[in-house]
């Protein structure tokens, strides 16, 4: 794959100075009808491991998923993982998972979420440590009604939570912690510290990570604005893993 697929403005740091921080769904893997239905393409894990070795272990996954799910899809692949948009971070393989101090999620909100999916066949709830996601990919007409039902809940929380739009989903999240703060936390620890972040994502929730990478002198890329689709990204990562495609 030629580096011309990527924007001319891209000047990738050499491997000894680069740190890769990659989103998972819609970035490394194609979006699936359900979160558990994604498929890790053959060869992707091996390419990421080679890229990690080339970059001195400085490769992390930064995802909205819980860390355990990333471990299930990419066992032993990334050096570090930030899950739940930075609410949970494991800085090294087999290390302890560090969790932010979070306000409790009202039980009534989970009851409300269950009632909403019952009222909208095809919708489903994904529960997280201090929040939840309502997915409506199977019933796209329900998106407006779900937002209208959830927004008053977070508005009454005095800023402790906010409602985040995602691809065919609405997520209730703790305020003040996002993929930008996850990038900062990861880059403050070895083997990432002193390197330039290369962050790639595809969703609204990735914008904070993209901005943070760019603000610190690194590169922030978004699918499809900068890279057409996950398949093109995967081909680029394969090329980098093999030693080609470095434009720095």
KARAFEN-V103024 format. One record per pair of residues at least 6 apart in sequence whose C-alpha atoms are under 7 Angstrom apart, sorted by the first residue. I is the first residue (numbers start at 1). J is the second residue. D is the distance in Angstrom with one decimal. If there is no record, write none. Layout:
[[I & J & D] [I & J & D]]
This chain:
[[1 & 235 & 6.5] [1 & 236 & 6.3] [1 & 239 & 6.8] [2 & 245 & 6.7] [3 & 245 & 5.6] [6 & 226 & 6.6] [6 & 227 & 6.2] [7 & 226 & 6.6] [11 & 247 & 5.4] [11 & 248 & 4.9] [12 & 246 & 6.1] [12 & 247 & 5.3] [12 & 248 & 4.7] [13 & 248 & 5.1] [14 & 246 & 6.8] [14 & 248 & 5.7] [15 & 54 & 6.2] [15 & 55 & 4.8] [16 & 55 & 5.7] [16 & 56 & 6.9] [17 & 195 & 4.7] [17 & 196 & 6.0] [18 & 55 & 6.4] [18 & 195 & 5.4] [18 & 196 & 5.1] [18 & 197 & 6.2] [18 & 198 & 6.9] [19 & 55 & 6.8] [19 & 58 & 4.8] [19 & 59 & 5.9] [19 & 192 & 5.9] [19 & 195 & 5.9] [19 & 196 & 5.8] [19 & 197 & 4.8] [19 & 198 & 5.9] [20 & 58 & 6.3] [20 & 59 & 4.7] [20 & 60 & 6.2] [20 & 197 & 6.0] [20 & 198 & 4.8] [20 & 199 & 6.1] [21 & 59 & 5.9] [21 & 60 & 4.8] [21 & 61 & 5.7] [21 & 62 & 6.2] [21 & 197 & 6.8] [21 & 198 & 6.0] [21 & 199 & 4.7] [21 & 200 & 6.7] [22 & 60 & 6.3] [22 & 61 & 4.9] [22 & 62 & 5.7] [22 & 199 & 5.7] [22 & 200 & 5.1] [22 & 201 & 6.5] [23 & 61 & 5.8] [23 & 62 & 5.0] [23 & 63 & 5.2] [23 & 200 & 6.2] [23 & 201 & 5.0] [24 & 61 & 6.8] [24 & 63 & 5.9] [25 & 31 & 5.9] [26 & 202 & 6.0] [26 & 230 & 6.5] [27 & 201 & 5.6] [27 & 202 & 5.8] [27 & 223 & 7.0] [27 & 230 & 5.1] [28 & 230 & 5.7] [28 & 234 & 6.6] [29 & 38 & 7.0] [29 & 39 & 6.7] [29 & 40 & 6.1] [29 & 230 & 6.2] [30 & 38 & 6.8] [30 & 230 & 6.3] [31 & 38 & 6.5] [32 & 38 & 5.1] [33 & 137 & 6.6] [40 & 73 & 6.9] [45 & 74 & 6.4] [45 & 77 & 6.3] [47 & 237 & 7.0] [47 & 238 & 5.4] [47 & 241 & 5.8] [48 & 77 & 6.7] [49 & 77 & 5.6] [50 & 241 & 5.3] [51 & 240 & 6.6] [51 & 241 & 4.3] [52 & 58 & 6.0] [52 & 59 & 5.4] [54 & 241 & 6.9] [57 & 79 & 5.9] [57 & 191 & 6.4] [58 & 79 & 6.8] [58 & 191 & 5.5] [58 & 192 & 5.3] [59 & 78 & 5.6] [59 & 79 & 5.8] [59 & 80 & 6.8] [60 & 78 & 5.1] [60 & 79 & 5.8] [60 & 80 & 4.7] [60 & 81 & 5.4] [61 & 78 & 6.3] [61 & 80 & 6.7] [61 & 81 & 4.9] [61 & 82 & 6.2] [62 & 81 & 6.0] [62 & 82 & 4.7] [62 & 83 & 6.1] [62 & 85 & 6.9] [62 & 179 & 7.0] [63 & 82 & 6.2] [63 & 83 & 5.1] [63 & 84 & 6.2] [63 & 85 & 5.7] [64 & 83 & 5.6] [64 & 84 & 4.1] [64 & 85 & 4.6] [65 & 83 & 5.4] [65 & 84 & 5.1] [66 & 83 & 4.9] [66 & 84 & 5.4] [67 & 81 & 6.5] [67 & 82 & 6.9] [67 & 83 & 4.9] [79 & 92 & 5.4] [79 & 93 & 5.6] [80 & 90 & 5.6] [80 & 91 & 4.7] [80 & 92 & 4.9] [80 & 93 & 6.5] [81 & 89 & 5.8] [81 & 90 & 5.3] [81 & 91 & 6.6] [82 & 88 & 5.8] [82 & 89 & 4.3] [82 & 90 & 6.4] [82 & 182 & 6.4] [83 & 89 & 6.1] [85 & 178 & 5.1] [85 & 179 & 5.1] [86 & 177 & 6.3] [86 & 178 & 5.5] [86 & 179 & 5.6] [86 & 181 & 6.7] [86 & 182 & 4.6] [87 & 99 & 5.8] [87 & 100 & 5.5] [87 & 177 & 6.5] [88 & 97 & 6.3] [88 & 98 & 5.6] [88 & 99 & 4.6] [88 & 100 & 6.7] [89 & 97 & 5.5] [89 & 98 & 5.2] [89 & 99 & 6.6] [90 & 96 & 6.0] [90 & 97 & 4.6] [90 & 98 & 6.2] [91 & 186 & 6.8] [102 & 130 & 6.9] [104 & 130 & 6.7] [105 & 130 & 5.7] [105 & 131 & 6.4] [113 & 125 & 6.8] [117 & 123 & 5.1] [117 & 124 & 5.7] [117 & 125 & 7.0] [120 & 142 & 6.7] [122 & 136 & 6.7] [122 & 138 & 5.1] [122 & 139 & 5.4] [123 & 134 & 6.8] [123 & 135 & 5.6] [123 & 136 & 4.6] [123 & 138 & 6.4] [123 & 139 & 6.3] [124 & 134 & 5.7] [124 & 135 & 5.3] [124 & 136 & 6.8] [125 & 132 & 6.8] [125 & 133 & 5.6] [125 & 134 & 4.7] [125 & 135 & 6.3] [126 & 132 & 5.5] [126 & 133 & 5.0] [126 & 134 & 6.4] [127 & 133 & 6.5] [130 & 174 & 7.0] [131 & 172 & 5.3] [131 & 173 & 5.2] [132 & 171 & 5.8] [132 & 172 & 5.5] [133 & 169 & 6.6] [133 & 170 & 5.7] [133 & 171 & 4.2] [133 & 172 & 6.3] [134 & 169 & 5.5] [134 & 170 & 5.3] [134 & 171 & 6.3] [135 & 168 & 6.1] [135 & 169 & 4.3] [135 & 170 & 6.7] [136 & 142 & 6.6] [136 & 143 & 6.4] [136 & 168 & 5.5] [136 & 169 & 5.7] [137 & 168 & 5.1] [147 & 170 & 6.9] [151 & 163 & 6.5] [154 & 161 & 5.6] [154 & 162 & 5.6] [154 & 163 & 6.6] [159 & 175 & 6.9] [160 & 174 & 6.0] [160 & 175 & 5.5] [161 & 172 & 6.7] [161 & 173 & 5.4] [161 & 174 & 4.4] [161 & 175 & 4.9] [162 & 172 & 5.9] [162 & 173 & 5.5] [162 & 174 & 6.3] [162 & 175 & 5.8] [163 & 170 & 6.8] [163 & 171 & 5.7] [163 & 172 & 4.8] [163 & 173 & 6.4] [164 & 170 & 5.8] [164 & 171 & 5.0] [164 & 172 & 6.3] [164 & 173 & 7.0] [165 & 171 & 6.4] [166 & 203 & 6.5] [166 & 204 & 6.1] [166 & 205 & 6.7] [167 & 203 & 6.8] [178 & 208 & 6.7] [179 & 206 & 6.3] [179 & 208 & 5.6] [179 & 209 & 4.7] [180 & 208 & 4.5] [180 & 209 & 4.1] [180 & 212 & 5.3] [183 & 209 & 6.2] [183 & 212 & 6.9] [186 & 192 & 6.7] [187 & 193 & 4.9] [196 & 217 & 6.5] [196 & 218 & 4.8] [197 & 213 & 5.5] [197 & 218 & 4.8] [197 & 219 & 6.2] [198 & 213 & 6.6] [198 & 218 & 5.9] [198 & 219 & 4.7] [198 & 220 & 6.0] [199 & 209 & 6.7] [199 & 210 & 5.9] [199 & 213 & 6.2] [199 & 219 & 6.2] [199 & 220 & 4.8] [199 & 221 & 6.2] [200 & 220 & 6.0] [200 & 221 & 4.8] [200 & 222 & 5.7] [201 & 221 & 6.5] [201 & 222 & 5.0] [201 & 223 & 6.3] [202 & 222 & 5.0] [202 & 223 & 4.5] [202 & 224 & 6.9] [210 & 220 & 4.3] [210 & 221 & 6.4] [211 & 220 & 6.7] [213 & 219 & 5.6] [213 & 220 & 5.5] [214 & 220 & 5.6] [223 & 229 & 5.8] [227 & 233 & 6.6] [239 & 245 & 5.8] [240 & 246 & 6.5]]
